[in-house]
Amino acid sequence: MPILVLVSIALQIACAVHVVRSGRPLYWIWILFIGSYLAVIVYLLVAVIPDLRNDPRGRQAAARVRDTIDPERRRRTIRQRLDVADTVDNRRALAEESMRLGDYANAAELYRSVLKGMYATDAGFLLGLAQAQANGNDFDGASATLDTLYSTNPAFRSADAELLRARVLESRGDLDTALEQYRVLATSYPGEEARFRYGALLKQRGRFGDARAVFRDMLTRSKNAPPSGRQAPQSCSTTGTWRAYSTVSSSSTSSRHAYAARSPSNTSPAS
């Protein structure tokens, strides 16, 4: 059977399933099977595409495709707005978009540019600057910015700031204090980043069983959790968690084997 016929049949069946699931009049099925490619094209134009535009999941998928093809699209749009109106809100939006794209140096510079006048001690902008610095591996700068944040905003409370503080402690080698802070955040921080960093540091400290339990809990949560609007590092994704879980499991097994090989019961007596 020619490939074009097989493709036509597959498209017709797919469109027919869409007719039934979307509750459209069943005469569409007859039109699809009689009209072949022409009917499929018409149905896509009058039914499928409008449904995708009205479906939030369809809009999100389309946005992801556009961002994949042209990741700078949103930043260009915000820059155009900034050229027209150089406002604090537009600079903040550009800083946030730069953070999303991983351009942390530019994001930090934009946050510094708005930390003036009445916004000189703004908690949100100081936190944004500290995050940009930490993500750019300037942990000393992030620590100084956090100190300014808390000294000028003593009543300020933020899980993001506490997570950032734990990352600064880890970067300085104060692993026990960082581990304790991650432990607290693992049950209070929205999203999975704190749990992932807690598990990763447990693994680094050789506590493989505890790390495996954390990663296993993350995988269980990911099966039923709704998608979060909060961005986390790629390593904290389900794929990254599976990789970390597999690694810590193999590390734990290797450690047990090495210990068994060194134990007296496995050492032959000298002749």
C-alpha positions in Angstrom: 0.0 0.0 0.0 1.5 3.4 -1.0 2.8 5.5 1.9 0.6 8.4 1.0 -2.5 6.2 1.5 -1.3 5.0 4.9 -0.6 8.6 6.0 -4.0 9.7 4.8 -5.7 6.9 6.7 -3.7 7.7 9.9 -4.7 11.4 9.7 -8.3 10.5 9.0 -8.5 8.2 12.1 -6.8 10.8 14.3 -9.2 13.5 13.2 -12.2 11.1 13.7 -11.0 10.5 17.2 -10.9 14.2 17.8 -14.4 14.6 16.4 -15.8 12.1 19.0 -13.8 13.4 21.9 -14.6 17.0 21.3 -18.4 16.3 20.8 -18.6 17.6 17.3 -21.3 16.4 14.9 -20.6 12.9 13.6 -21.1 13.9 10.0 -17.5 15.2 10.2 -16.4 11.5 10.2 -18.0 10.9 6.9 -16.6 14.1 5.4 -13.1 13.0 6.6 -13.2 9.5 5.1 -14.7 10.8 1.9 -12.5 13.9 1.5 -9.1 12.4 2.4 -6.3 15.0 2.6 -8.5 17.9 1.6 -11.0 17.1 4.4 -8.2 16.6 6.9 -6.8 20.1 6.1 -10.2 21.7 6.4 -10.9 20.0 9.7 -7.5 21.1 11.1 -8.2 24.7 10.1 -11.8 24.9 11.4 -11.6 22.6 14.5 -8.2 21.5 15.7 -6.3 24.8 15.5 -9.1 26.9 17.2 -9.3 24.2 19.9 -5.5 24.5 20.5 -5.8 28.3 20.7 -8.5 28.1 23.4 -6.9 25.3 25.4 -4.4 26.5 28.0 -2.3 23.4 27.5 -2.2 24.1 23.8 -1.2 27.7 24.4 1.6 26.5 26.8 2.8 24.0 24.3 2.9 26.5 21.5 4.7 29.0 23.8 7.3 26.3 24.6 7.8 25.6 20.9 8.3 29.3 20.1 10.7 29.7 23.0 12.7 26.7 21.8 12.9 28.0 18.2 13.5 31.6 19.3 14.5 31.8 23.0 15.3 35.5 22.7 11.8 36.5 21.5 10.5 37.6 24.8 13.6 39.5 25.7 13.5 41.4 22.5 9.9 42.4 23.2 10.8 43.6 26.7 13.8 45.5 25.4 11.5 47.2 22.9 9.2 48.2 25.7 12.2 49.5 27.7 13.3 51.6 24.7 9.9 53.2 24.6 9.6 53.6 28.4 12.6 53.3 30.6 10.7 52.4 33.8 11.5 50.3 36.8 8.9 47.7 35.9 10.4 47.2 32.4 13.9 46.9 33.8 12.7 44.4 36.4 10.9 42.4 33.6 14.1 42.4 31.5 16.2 41.3 34.5 13.8 38.4 35.2 13.8 37.3 31.5 17.6 37.5 31.5 17.6 35.2 34.6 15.3 32.8 32.8 17.8 32.7 29.8 20.8 32.2 32.1 22.3 35.6 31.4 23.1 36.2 35.1 25.6 39.0 34.5 23.1 41.1 32.6 20.4 40.4 35.1 22.7 41.5 38.0 23.5 44.7 36.2 19.8 45.4 35.6 19.0 44.8 39.3 21.8 47.2 40.3 20.4 49.8 38.0 17.1 49.9 39.8 18.5 49.8 43.3 18.5 53.5 43.6 16.5 56.3 45.2 13.3 55.0 46.7 14.1 51.5 45.5 17.6 51.4 47.0 16.6 48.9 49.7 13.7 47.2 47.9 13.6 43.6 49.2 12.5 42.1 45.9 15.2 43.8 43.9 17.9 42.9 46.4 16.8 39.3 46.4 16.8 39.3 42.6 20.4 40.7 42.6 21.5 38.1 45.1 20.0 35.3 43.1 21.7 36.6 39.9 25.0 36.8 41.7 24.7 33.3 43.2 23.7 31.7 39.8 26.7 33.4 38.3 28.9 31.8 41.0 29.6 35.1 42.7 28.7 33.8 46.2 30.6 36.5 48.0 28.6 39.1 46.3 25.4 37.2 47.0 26.3 37.0 50.7 26.9 40.7 50.9 23.6 41.4 49.1 21.7 39.1 51.5 23.3 40.9 54.4 22.1 44.3 53.0 18.7 42.8 52.4 18.2 41.6 55.9 19.8 44.7 57.6 17.5 47.1 55.7 14.4 44.9 55.8 14.5 43.2 59.2 11.0 41.9 59.0 11.6 40.4 55.5 10.9 36.6 55.3 11.5 34.6 52.1 12.0 30.9 51.4 14.0 31.9 48.4 16.3 34.0 50.5 16.8 31.2 53.0 17.6 28.7 50.2 20.1 31.2 48.8 21.7 31.5 52.3 22.1 27.7 52.4 23.7 27.8 49.0 26.2 30.5 50.1 27.1 28.4 53.2 27.6 25.3 51.0 29.9 27.3 48.6 32.0 28.4 51.6 32.4 24.8 52.8 30.2 25.1 55.9 28.5 21.9 54.9 27.0 20.9 58.3 25.2 24.3 58.6 24.1 24.2 55.0 22.8 20.6 55.4 20.7 21.6 58.4 19.3 24.6 56.5 18.5 22.4 53.5 16.8 19.9 55.9 14.4 22.6 57.2 13.7 23.9 53.7 13.1 20.4 52.3 9.7 20.4 54.0 8.8 24.1 53.7 10.2 25.4 50.4 7.7 25.4 47.5 8.9 23.3 44.7 11.6 20.6 44.6 14.9 22.6 44.5 15.5 22.6 48.2 14.8 18.9 48.4 17.1 18.2 45.5 20.0 20.2 47.0 19.4 18.5 50.4 19.7 15.1 48.7 22.7 16.1 46.7 24.5 17.3 49.8 23.6 14.2 51.8 25.1 12.2 49.0 28.3 14.4 49.1 28.5 13.7 52.8 28.3 10.0 52.2 24.8 9.5 53.7 23.7 7.5 50.7 20.6 5.9 52.4 19.2 9.3 53.4 20.0 10.8 50.0 18.2 7.9 48.3 15.1 8.4 50.5 15.0 12.1 49.6 15.3 11.4 45.8 12.7 8.6 46.0 10.3 11.0 47.7 10.9 13.6 45.0 10.1 11.0 42.3 6.9 10.0 44.1 5.8 13.6 44.3 6.5 14.2 40.6 4.0 11.6 39.6 1.0 13.4 41.0 2.2 17.0 41.5 0.6 19.6 39.2 3.1 21.6 37.1 4.7 24.5 39.0 5.2 27.9 37.6 8.4 28.1 39.7 11.5 27.5 37.7 14.1 25.2 39.1 17.5 24.1 37.8 17.4 21.5 35.1 19.1 19.0 37.5 16.0 19.2 39.7 13.7 17.9 36.9 12.3 14.4 37.0 15.1 13.3 34.7 17.8 14.9 36.8 16.3 13.3 40.0 16.2 9.9 38.4 19.9 10.3 37.4 20.8 11.4 41.0 18.8 8.6 42.5 20.5 6.0 40.2 23.9 7.5 41.0 23.4 7.5 44.7 22.0 3.9 44.6 25.1 2.7 42.7 27.4 4.6 45.1 25.8 3.0 48.1 26.1 -0.4 46.5 29.8 0.2 45.7 30.5 1.4 49.2 28.9 -1.8 50.7 30.9 -4.0 48.3 34.1 -2.1 49.2 33.4 -2.5 52.9 32.7 -6.2 52.5 35.9 -6.7 50.6 37.9 -5.0 53.4 36.1 -6.8 56.3 38.2 -9.5 58.2 35.7 -12.2 57.3 36.7 -11.9 53.7 40.4 -11.8 54.3 42.2 -15.1 53.9 44.4 -16.1 56.9 48.1 -16.0 56.4 49.7 -19.3 55.8 
